[in-house]
């Protein structure tokens, strides 16, 4: 029997704090050590209790969730942090910042509004808390450069000519991975990039704003009918799928309000399959980054079958090697690359030499 994950609950909302503790107390392999009502109390209890995991509220007096996270990274970097967030603009912004700063995932308080809130929250926690056992915390600037592991295949897409479009899929750990990859691309990068990240809409708006601010490329939240321009990043909005369609010589966004695919909306597979349907006239490079589950793997295989070049993030640099791992497992990956080397691989395939 595996050891229990020792958890400290940090939340200013007494109702949610009590509800969360009750849910966790009923779950196997989880030991709730204590609760803290604010950031100051949280830091004191982390020192004495030494938890494996802290569930961290973003909206607290004295110290915000971001400030607590920053202190934990200095004083207790071994502690995993799962963000607890409201679905407000402020909370979304702070949550994305926390994910970029070292928190590995988040849980929405709005689960309490579901028809069966206890069951819904426990299902979410069963999926996300066990990750604390094995995740590799990927923090900006702290990860050593690793030698790229290439899986040589004879399916190189569009050799001699760069791709017409790059499609990236990501989930758990995605915000920091996206920032790492996209911030390394120069302003001269001339290939349109579409991104599908599993997050609610408000959080994606915040993610786009941060990428726009911290990368050399223009970053936009994709809108239906939007034409794709060279050197721009288009992020799929939340709660709707993003397909790419060809109109004459141009590519444009087509948003589809369909059923969830792989339990996700937006789903990476939807975007990848739409691009596979455009081959061989449109040459795609696909990149599958860290994420839980298998979304993107089947779509990447469809692209690979049409001679597209597929890059999968390697296990050592992934927070969760689910999506890229499945991509490798089914034989879709042309390369398996460490996070810090993905941008260089993309530039090489696109004929870009500027660093």
C-alpha positions, 0 to 999 in steps of 0.5 A: 500500500502506498503512503498517504500524501500529506496535505495542508489546506490553505483557504480564507473561505471557511465554507469551502475550507471545511468542504474541501477538508471533508472531501479529502478526509473521505479519500484514500491515501490522503492525510489532511494534516491541518488547515490554515486561514491565511498566508502567514498561518500557512507559512508557519504550519508548513515549517512545522508540519512539512506537508507533501502538498499545499492546496493554496487559495489565491485570495487571502488577507496578509499574504496573497496566494502568489506571495505564499507561493514565492515564499514556499519556493524559497523556504520549502521548494520540495512542497508541491502546490495545487492552486484553489481558484475562483473564476474571476478575472483577478483569480484567473490572472493570479492563477496563471501567474502561479502556474508559471511560477511553480504551482503544478495545477489548479482546482476551481471553487465553482465545483461546489455549484455542481449538482453533486458537488462532493462527488465532482470535487472528489473526482477532480482531486483523485485526478490531480492530487496523486500527481504530487508523488511524481511531478517534476516541478519545471520552473523558469530558468531553473531547469538544466539544459538537457541533450535532445533525444531524437527519434530518427524517422523517415517522415520528415515533413516538407524537407527543404521547406519550412512548415506553413503552420505550427500547432502546439497542444498542452495541459497540466504544466502547460503555461510554464512550458508554453512560456519557455518555448515561445519566449525563445522564438525571435521577433523574426519568426515567420510561421503562424502558431496555434495553441490549444491549452486546457483551461477555462476561458478567463484563464486563457485570456490571462495566459494570452496577456502574459504571453503577449507581454513576455514574448517577442511575437504577437499573441491573440485569443483566437476568434472565429474567422480570424486569418492567421498571420506570420509570426503570430500566436493564436490561442484557442479560447475556452469552452469551444474547439478550434479548427483551422481551415483553408480559404484560398491561399489563407488559413483561418480559425474556425471555432466549433461548439461541439461535444468534449473530446478526450474530456476536453474543450478545447481539445488538441485532437480537434485542432490536429485533425483539422490540420491533418485534413489539409495535408499535403497542401498545408504542411504542419509541425505539431508540438505536444507539451506536458499534460495529463491524459492522451489528448493530442496523441491521436491527432499527432499520429494523423499528422505524422501519417501525412508526413508532418514533423511531430515534436513531443516533450521529453519525460524528464522536463514534463510536469506530467508525461501523459499527452507527450508520452502517449504521442511517443507510445503510439509512434507519432513522435519524430523527436522527443525533446527536452523543454529548453531545446524545443524552440531550437528544434522548431527554428531549425525546421523553419530555417530560422537561425537567429537566437 
